[in-house]
Amino acid sequence: MYYKVHVGDVNWAYRAKYMLVRHGIESNWADEALNDPNALRITPDPSSKSGRSIRTIGFSPSARCFLTLITVDEDAITYGVNGWSSNETDCKRYRKG
């Protein structure tokens, strides 16, 4: 299911360092992309093994590119899991919306 949504606050406490080291993406960039008014949220994430994760594709002005972010909602908290620069497939998804 694809839909546009405002995500709000995301808890990156457990994965911000990993995302920065692995993909060079800062958590504040991820927050910008998650809160892009045109962000596309796909639930469940098509690559999710558990079926619980959510993929959001949005634009980060600070990163100057589209980012693909993975989050999980648990107990009314949205946890940031990972994020990277969007590939061509995700950019097309965003544009089609």
PEDA-V125980 format. One record per residue. N is the residue number from 0. RES is the residue in one letter. SS is DSSP state (a for helix, b for strand, c for the rest). PSI is psi in whole degrees, -180 to 180 (999 if undefined). NEAR is the number of other C-alpha atoms within 12 Angstrom. Layout:
N&RES&SS&PSI&NEAR, N&RES&SS&PSI&NEAR
This chain:
0&M&c&131&15, 1&Y&b&136&21, 2&Y&b&157&22, 3&K&b&142&25, 4&V&c&151&23, 5&H&c&121&21, 6&V&c&-41&35, 7&G&c&-148&21, 8&D&c&137&22, 9&V&c&135&32, 10&N&b&110&25, 11&W&c&11&29, 12&A&c&-35&17, 13&Y&c&-20&17, 14&R&c&0&26, 15&A&a&-46&30, 16&K&a&-44&20, 17&Y&a&-47&20, 18&M&a&-39&28, 19&L&a&-47&22, 20&V&a&-45&15, 21&R&a&-41&15, 22&H&a&-4&22, 23&G&c&23&20, 24&I&c&123&33, 25&E&c&148&29, 26&S&a&-33&36, 27&N&a&-31&26, 28&W&a&-43&32, 29&A&a&-43&49, 30&D&a&-40&39, 31&E&a&-47&33, 32&A&a&-40&43, 33&L&a&-31&41, 34&N&c&12&28, 35&D&c&127&30, 36&P&c&-19&23, 37&N&c&12&26, 38&A&c&146&35, 39&L&b&126&37, 40&R&b&127&36, 41&I&b&119&32, 42&T&b&128&26, 43&P&c&161&22, 44&D&c&129&25, 45&P&c&-20&19, 46&S&c&5&14, 47&S&c&128&17, 48&K&c&-34&10, 49&S&c&-21&12, 50&G&c&6&17, 51&R&c&-22&21, 52&S&b&156&26, 53&I&b&133&36, 54&R&b&129&42, 55&T&b&133&50, 56&I&b&122&49, 57&G&b&168&44, 58&F&b&134&32, 59&S&b&113&32, 60&P&c&-37&18, 61&S&c&-39&18, 62&A&c&-19&25, 63&R&c&36&16, 64&C&b&170&24, 65&F&b&142&36, 66&L&b&146&44, 67&T&b&122&44, 68&L&b&143&49, 69&I&b&127&44, 70&T&b&164&38, 71&V&b&132&31, 72&D&b&127&23, 73&E&b&126&14, 74&D&c&48&7, 75&A&c&16&12, 76&I&b&136&16, 77&T&b&119&25, 78&Y&b&132&31, 79&G&b&131&36, 80&V&b&-44&31, 81&N&b&166&37, 82&G&b&150&41, 83&W&b&168&34, 84&S&b&133&32, 85&S&c&141&29, 86&N&c&178&18, 87&E&a&-39&15, 88&T&a&-47&15, 89&D&a&-35&29, 90&C&a&-40&22, 91&K&a&-41&16, 92&R&a&-45&26, 93&Y&a&-48&30, 94&R&a&-35&17, 95&K&a&-35&15, 96&G&c&999&21
